[in-house]
Amino acid sequence: MTLLITRFPTSERDDPKVFRVIEGDWQDAGALSNFEPAVDDQTVMAVVAPEDVRCHWFTLPDVQGRQAESVAILRATEQSLGVVHCSAGADYNEVVATATITPEVMQRGLDILSARGLNPDIVLPFALSLAIQSDGVFRAEMDGVSVLRGAQFAIPDDAVLRDLVIGDAPIEAIDTDALRSMLLSASAAPLLNLREGVFAKRERAVWLTPEQKFWVRRLLTALIVVTMLLTLVTLAKYWMATASENNAALAAAQTIDPAIQDIDQSESMLAASLNRQGKTQGSFAPLSAALWRSVKASPNVSVRELRYTPDGILTVVLAAPTADNINKALVTIQQDGFRITATSRQDTTGATLVDMTVRMP
């Protein structure tokens, strides 16, 4: 896991260093203004200088856990001047540490880091990254920022504050190796994290990984190709079926007039013949096509008589061994949308006959 550690910036002029830690090896990644994120960067921790955050400790013997942290946050907020953002964490025994920062400073620092491709997982006061094991006073320095830390205080390393808070008490300096070890421990288990509440880290949801996107694109491409192939195959079947029907119609027309050369000529000659007989042009073809389609789909049904009147009505006599056979043909032609009337009867052989008229919808 690659860890990034930097100082929390508080102004546009602030240009802290960024450190990249890979398996315990610290690497100087340069200033924030020149920082380039890497694919392996996983965790980002930003430590806040003592000048920008206030730390308080509260002893709460009667409450524990989250309740103690809530009480500590309430007290720290009440003691602050103005609106603050506050976080808390159990320090030791019954003591709870709190950190307060103004929302403006917090938001400004996050915006500056975000502009450089850093979205910190942990925002922690520099003082609270130090593991204090005794009641002494300790001094630590990082990237030009120094802090003085005691058991229940944390202040900037300023001469006035030294005289006011520490006096003549000895100060023990934390060397670089010890500080780095403390920072690594703090990144794994921070005492508290200012990235909570309104400043909680919100990651953009990633629905698909790059590898999944690659396979989705391949599947969509394959789907489009298969769809196009199926469409072409279907069109080919329709073209073949149409050609077969046209050939059959042309053969039937040539039995009447051998001079007919193609289907277009046969259709024009049929239309001319209907016109000479005074019959409505354009209705016979769809009516007869619908009739033959229904008869073809109904076994044992035959056409005994067929007449087409000038008023656009096709009169047909259908014959079949049983009424059920004819009913199937009637249902089929009705499903095509044509209007029909039908009267059934029987002939001398016992076959069922239906006198039917077919009209255009």
C-alpha positions as CSV (number, residue, x, y, z in Angstrom):
1,M,0.0,0.0,0.0
2,T,1.3,3.5,-0.9
3,L,0.8,6.2,1.6
4,L,0.9,9.9,0.9
5,I,1.6,12.3,3.8
6,T,1.6,16.1,3.5
7,R,0.9,19.2,5.5
8,F,-2.6,20.6,5.3
9,P,-2.4,23.8,3.3
10,T,-4.3,26.9,4.5
11,S,-3.7,29.5,1.8
12,E,-2.9,29.7,-1.9
13,R,0.6,30.7,-1.1
14,D,1.1,27.6,1.1
15,D,3.0,25.0,-0.9
16,P,3.8,22.0,1.5
17,K,5.9,19.0,0.6
18,V,4.4,15.7,-0.2
19,F,6.0,12.5,1.0
20,R,5.2,9.1,-0.6
21,V,5.7,6.1,1.7
22,I,6.1,2.7,0.0
23,E,6.6,-0.3,2.4
24,G,8.2,2.0,5.0
25,D,10.4,3.7,2.5
26,W,10.0,7.5,2.6
27,Q,10.3,9.3,-0.7
28,D,10.2,13.1,-1.3
29,A,7.5,13.6,-4.0
30,G,8.2,17.3,-4.2
31,A,6.1,20.4,-3.5
32,L,2.3,20.2,-3.7
33,S,2.3,22.6,-6.7
34,N,4.3,20.1,-8.7
35,F,2.8,16.9,-7.4
36,E,1.7,14.2,-9.9
37,P,-0.6,11.5,-8.5
38,A,0.4,7.8,-9.2
39,V,-1.9,4.9,-9.8
40,D,-0.6,3.1,-6.7
41,D,-1.5,6.0,-4.3
42,Q,-4.1,4.6,-1.9
43,T,-4.2,6.5,1.4
44,V,-3.6,10.2,1.9
45,M,-3.0,11.8,5.3
46,A,-2.7,15.6,5.8
47,V,-1.5,16.9,9.1
48,V,-2.7,20.3,10.3
49,A,-0.3,22.8,11.7
50,P,-0.9,23.8,15.4
51,E,-1.6,27.4,14.3
52,D,-4.7,26.3,12.3
53,V,-6.3,23.9,14.8
54,R,-6.9,23.9,18.5
55,C,-6.6,20.8,20.6
56,H,-8.4,20.3,24.0
57,W,-8.5,17.4,26.4
58,F,-11.5,16.5,28.6
59,T,-11.6,14.0,31.5
60,L,-14.9,12.2,31.4
61,P,-15.0,9.5,34.0
62,D,-18.8,9.0,33.9
63,V,-19.2,8.4,30.2
64,Q,-17.5,6.2,27.7
65,G,-17.2,5.4,24.0
66,R,-19.1,7.4,21.4
67,Q,-21.1,9.2,24.2
68,A,-17.9,10.5,25.7
69,E,-16.7,11.8,22.3
70,S,-20.1,13.5,21.8
71,V,-19.8,15.2,25.2
72,A,-16.3,16.3,24.5
73,I,-17.3,17.8,21.1
74,L,-20.1,19.7,22.7
75,R,-17.8,21.2,25.4
76,A,-15.1,22.0,22.9
77,T,-17.6,23.7,20.6
78,E,-19.0,25.7,23.5
79,Q,-15.6,26.9,24.5
80,S,-14.7,28.1,20.9
81,L,-15.2,31.5,19.5
82,G,-17.5,31.4,16.6
83,V,-18.5,28.4,14.4
84,V,-16.1,25.5,14.3
85,H,-15.8,22.0,13.0
86,C,-14.9,19.6,15.7
87,S,-13.8,16.0,16.0
88,A,-13.0,13.8,19.1
89,G,-11.2,10.6,20.0
90,A,-10.4,8.7,23.1
91,D,-6.7,9.4,24.0
92,Y,-5.9,7.5,27.2
93,N,-7.7,6.2,30.3
94,E,-10.8,8.5,30.7
95,V,-9.4,11.4,28.6
96,V,-10.9,12.4,25.3
97,A,-9.0,14.6,22.9
98,T,-10.7,17.1,20.6
99,A,-9.6,19.2,17.6
100,T,-11.5,22.3,16.4
101,I,-10.9,24.1,13.1
102,T,-12.9,26.8,11.4
103,P,-15.0,25.5,8.4
104,E,-13.5,28.1,6.1
105,V,-9.9,26.9,6.8
106,M,-11.0,23.2,6.5
107,Q,-12.7,23.8,3.2
108,R,-9.9,25.9,1.7
109,G,-7.3,23.3,2.5
110,L,-9.5,20.5,1.0
111,D,-10.0,22.6,-2.2
112,I,-6.3,23.2,-2.6
113,L,-5.4,19.6,-2.2
114,S,-8.2,18.5,-4.5
115,A,-6.9,20.9,-7.2
116,R,-3.7,18.9,-7.1
117,G,-5.4,15.5,-7.3
118,L,-5.3,14.7,-3.6
119,N,-8.4,13.8,-1.6
120,P,-7.2,13.1,1.9
121,D,-8.6,10.1,3.8
122,I,-7.3,11.5,7.1
123,V,-7.0,15.1,8.3
124,L,-5.2,15.0,11.6
125,P,-3.7,17.7,13.8
126,F,0.1,17.4,13.7
127,A,0.3,17.4,17.5
128,L,-2.1,14.4,17.7
129,S,0.0,12.3,15.4
130,L,2.7,12.2,18.2
131,A,2.5,9.3,20.5
132,I,3.3,10.7,23.9
133,Q,4.2,8.1,26.5
134,S,5.2,10.3,29.5
135,D,4.3,13.6,31.1
136,G,7.2,15.5,29.6
137,V,7.2,18.2,26.8
138,F,8.1,17.1,23.3
139,R,9.0,19.0,20.2
140,A,8.5,17.8,16.7
141,E,9.1,19.5,13.3
142,M,7.8,18.7,9.9
143,D,8.1,20.7,6.7
144,G,8.9,23.9,8.5
145,V,6.2,23.5,11.1
146,S,7.0,22.7,14.7
147,V,4.8,21.9,17.6
148,L,5.3,21.5,21.4
149,R,3.2,18.7,22.8
150,G,2.5,17.7,26.4
151,A,0.2,15.2,28.0
152,Q,-2.8,17.6,27.6
153,F,-1.7,20.5,25.5
154,A,-0.4,21.3,22.0
155,I,0.9,24.7,21.0
156,P,3.0,26.1,18.2
157,D,6.7,26.4,19.0
158,D,6.7,30.1,19.8
159,A,8.9,31.9,22.3
160,V,6.0,33.7,23.9
161,L,3.9,30.5,24.3
162,R,6.9,28.7,25.6
163,D,7.3,31.1,28.4
164,L,3.6,31.2,29.1
165,V,2.8,27.5,29.0
166,I,6.1,25.6,29.6
167,G,8.4,27.9,31.4
168,D,11.7,26.3,32.3
169,A,10.5,22.7,31.8
170,P,12.9,20.7,29.7
171,I,11.9,19.9,26.1
172,E,12.7,16.6,24.4
173,A,13.1,16.7,20.6
174,I,11.6,13.9,18.5
175,D,14.1,12.9,15.8
176,T,13.1,12.3,12.2
177,D,13.0,8.5,12.4
178,A,10.8,8.5,15.5
179,L,8.5,11.1,14.0
180,R,8.1,9.1,10.8
181,S,7.3,6.0,12.8
182,M,4.6,8.0,14.7
183,L,3.1,9.3,11.5
184,L,2.9,5.8,10.0
185,S,1.1,4.6,13.2
186,A,-1.2,7.6,13.1
187,S,-2.1,6.9,9.4
188,A,-3.1,3.3,10.4
189,A,-5.1,4.3,13.5
190,P,-5.6,8.1,13.8
191,L,-6.6,9.4,17.2
192,L,-9.3,11.4,15.5
193,N,-10.1,12.4,12.0
194,L,-11.4,15.8,10.9
195,R,-12.8,14.2,7.8
196,E,-16.2,13.5,9.3
197,G,-19.6,15.2,9.4
198,V,-20.0,17.7,6.6
199,F,-16.4,17.2,5.6
200,A,-16.6,13.4,5.4
201,K,-14.8,12.0,2.3
202,R,-17.3,11.1,-0.4
203,E,-15.9,8.9,-3.2
204,R,-17.5,8.9,-6.6
205,A,-19.2,5.6,-7.2
206,V,-17.3,3.5,-9.7
207,W,-19.8,1.2,-11.4
208,L,-17.4,-0.6,-13.8
209,T,-13.7,-1.2,-13.7
210,P,-11.7,-0.5,-16.8
211,E,-11.5,-4.3,-17.5
212,Q,-15.3,-4.6,-17.1
213,K,-15.8,-1.6,-19.5
214,F,-13.5,-3.3,-22.0
215,W,-15.6,-6.5,-22.0
216,V,-18.9,-4.5,-22.0
217,R,-17.7,-2.7,-25.2
218,R,-16.8,-6.1,-26.8
219,L,-20.2,-7.6,-25.8
220,L,-22.1,-4.6,-27.2
221,T,-20.1,-4.7,-30.4
222,A,-20.8,-8.5,-30.7
223,L,-24.5,-7.8,-30.0
224,I,-24.6,-5.2,-32.8
225,V,-22.9,-7.5,-35.3
226,V,-25.2,-10.4,-34.4
227,T,-28.3,-8.1,-34.7
228,M,-27.1,-6.9,-38.1
229,L,-26.5,-10.5,-39.3
230,L,-29.9,-11.6,-38.1
231,T,-31.5,-8.6,-39.9
232,L,-29.7,-9.5,-43.1
233,V,-30.7,-13.1,-42.8
234,T,-34.3,-12.2,-42.2
235,L,-34.3,-9.8,-45.2
236,A,-32.8,-12.5,-47.3
237,K,-35.5,-14.9,-46.3
238,Y,-38.2,-12.3,-47.2
239,W,-36.6,-11.6,-50.5
240,M,-36.4,-15.3,-51.3
241,A,-40.0,-15.9,-50.2
242,T,-41.2,-12.9,-52.3
243,A,-39.2,-14.1,-55.3
244,S,-40.8,-17.5,-54.9
245,E,-44.3,-16.1,-54.7
246,N,-43.7,-13.8,-57.7
247,N,-42.4,-16.8,-59.7
248,A,-45.5,-18.8,-58.8
249,A,-47.8,-15.9,-59.7
250,L,-45.9,-15.3,-63.0
251,A,-46.3,-19.0,-63.9
252,A,-50.0,-18.8,-63.2
253,A,-50.3,-15.6,-65.3
254,Q,-48.4,-17.2,-68.2
255,T,-50.9,-20.0,-68.3
256,I,-53.5,-17.4,-69.3
257,D,-51.2,-15.3,-71.5
258,P,-47.8,-16.8,-72.5
259,A,-46.7,-13.4,-73.7
260,I,-46.3,-12.2,-70.1
261,Q,-42.6,-11.8,-69.3
262,D,-42.4,-10.6,-65.7
263,I,-44.5,-10.0,-62.6
264,D,-44.8,-6.2,-63.2
265,Q,-46.3,-6.9,-66.6
266,S,-48.8,-9.4,-65.2
267,E,-49.9,-6.9,-62.5
268,S,-50.4,-4.2,-65.1
269,M,-52.4,-6.5,-67.3
270,L,-54.6,-7.6,-64.4
271,A,-55.3,-4.0,-63.5
272,A,-56.1,-3.2,-67.2
273,S,-58.5,-6.2,-67.3
274,L,-60.2,-5.1,-64.1
275,N,-60.6,-1.6,-65.5
276,R,-62.1,-2.9,-68.7
277,Q,-64.7,-4.9,-66.7
278,G,-65.5,-1.8,-64.6
279,K,-64.2,-3.3,-61.4
280,T,-62.5,-1.3,-58.7
281,Q,-58.8,-1.3,-59.2
282,G,-56.6,-1.9,-56.2
283,S,-59.1,-3.9,-54.0
284,F,-59.0,-7.3,-55.6
285,A,-55.3,-8.0,-55.0
286,P,-55.3,-7.5,-51.2
287,L,-58.6,-9.2,-50.8
288,S,-57.6,-12.2,-52.8
289,A,-54.2,-12.3,-51.1
290,A,-55.8,-12.3,-47.7
291,L,-58.2,-15.1,-48.8
292,W,-55.5,-17.4,-50.2
293,R,-53.3,-16.8,-47.1
294,S,-56.1,-17.9,-44.8
295,V,-57.1,-20.9,-47.0
296,K,-53.5,-22.0,-47.2
297,A,-53.1,-21.9,-43.4
298,S,-56.3,-24.0,-42.9
299,P,-56.0,-27.6,-44.0
300,N,-58.8,-29.3,-45.9
301,V,-60.4,-26.0,-46.9
302,S,-60.9,-25.3,-50.6
303,V,-62.5,-22.5,-52.7
304,R,-65.5,-23.6,-54.7
305,E,-66.5,-20.2,-56.2
306,L,-64.9,-16.7,-56.4
307,R,-66.5,-13.5,-57.6
308,Y,-65.4,-9.9,-57.5
309,T,-68.1,-7.3,-57.8
310,P,-67.5,-3.7,-59.0
311,D,-68.4,-2.4,-55.5
312,G,-65.2,-3.9,-54.1
313,I,-66.7,-7.0,-52.5
314,L,-65.1,-10.4,-52.9
315,T,-67.7,-13.2,-52.8
316,V,-66.4,-16.7,-52.0
317,V,-67.8,-20.1,-51.4
318,L,-65.5,-22.2,-49.1
319,A,-65.8,-25.9,-48.6
320,A,-64.4,-28.2,-46.0
321,P,-65.2,-31.6,-44.4
322,T,-66.1,-30.0,-41.1
323,A,-67.1,-26.6,-39.8
324,D,-64.0,-26.4,-37.6
325,N,-61.8,-26.3,-40.7
326,I,-63.6,-23.4,-42.2
327,N,-63.8,-21.5,-38.8
328,K,-60.0,-21.5,-38.7
329,A,-59.9,-19.8,-42.1
330,L,-62.5,-17.2,-41.1
331,V,-60.6,-16.4,-37.9
332,T,-57.3,-16.0,-39.8
333,I,-58.8,-13.5,-42.3
334,Q,-60.5,-11.6,-39.5
335,Q,-57.2,-11.3,-37.7
336,D,-55.7,-9.7,-40.8
337,G,-58.3,-6.9,-40.3
338,F,-60.7,-7.6,-43.1
339,R,-64.5,-7.3,-42.7
340,I,-66.4,-10.5,-43.5
341,T,-69.9,-12.0,-43.5
342,A,-70.4,-15.7,-43.5
343,T,-73.3,-18.1,-43.8
344,S,-72.8,-21.8,-43.5
345,R,-74.8,-24.6,-45.2
346,Q,-74.2,-28.2,-46.4
347,D,-74.2,-29.7,-49.8
348,T,-75.6,-33.1,-50.9
349,T,-72.3,-34.8,-50.1
350,G,-72.4,-33.7,-46.4
351,A,-69.5,-31.2,-46.8
352,T,-69.8,-27.9,-45.0
353,L,-70.0,-24.8,-47.3
354,V,-69.7,-21.2,-46.3
355,D,-71.0,-18.3,-48.4
356,M,-68.6,-15.5,-47.4
357,T,-68.1,-11.9,-48.5
358,V,-64.8,-10.1,-47.9
359,R,-64.5,-6.3,-47.7
360,M,-61.5,-4.0,-47.3
361,P,-61.1,-2.7,-43.7
